[in-house]
Amino acid sequence: RSAEGLYQAEKCDQAVGAFGDYIAKYPNGAFTTNALFYSADCLYRAKKDGEALPRFEQVIARNPGQFLEPSLVAASDILYREQRWEGALAWFERLENVATTPQNTLAAQTGQMRCLKELARTDAAGAAAEKVLKNADANAALKQEAGLVAGLAMLGRNELDGAYTRLKAVAKDSRSEVGAEAKYNMAYIRHLQKKYRN
């Protein structure tokens, strides 16, 4: 319990050592899950992702109520930033199922969309993008990104008119890289359709 006091006092360097001692002495103790989570959280905040990730994953494997959601948030974030798309995708999918806040639901949906795009799973990325588009908490930039991903999924299914319409809406409202990519793909669609005037 003194390790938890150090954690609450934000003395993370000392807390991590104390939690490590507890885990080594009581690997199946009553507070082992707490110790794993609190030490992982300290390491994560200190940007020691390589040490934090295995502890978060141990917490996830134990499936503890109060620590599951924040552990999934952190583990998916670490794996995403490390471009480990498959692992991040798995945690984002699980996070969507257990999320208790709109922010975490949106983060899970967005993470899935981005991982699937990186993995070139166009149809699945499009389906994830549709969830983001329907999420009232998504801001305009995120909706533009999701619109692009959904449009590219339609293009991949050879639904050229639908893809063009979706991409046109993205291009109209965006002056960013997303808008430029939408315009490029609109031109590509017109090329495929042999419509060179519109």
Secondary structure as GFF3:
##gff-version 3
##sequence-region A 1 198
A	DSSP	alpha_helix	2	8	.	.	.	ID=ss1
A	DSSP	alpha_helix	12	25	.	.	.	ID=ss2
A	DSSP	alpha_helix	32	45	.	.	.	ID=ss3
A	DSSP	alpha_helix	49	62	.	.	.	ID=ss4
A	DSSP	alpha_helix	65	81	.	.	.	ID=ss5
A	DSSP	alpha_helix	85	98	.	.	.	ID=ss6
A	DSSP	alpha_helix	102	118	.	.	.	ID=ss7
A	DSSP	alpha_helix	122	134	.	.	.	ID=ss8
A	DSSP	alpha_helix	140	156	.	.	.	ID=ss9
A	DSSP	alpha_helix	160	173	.	.	.	ID=ss10
A	DSSP	alpha_helix	177	193	.	.	.	ID=ss11
###
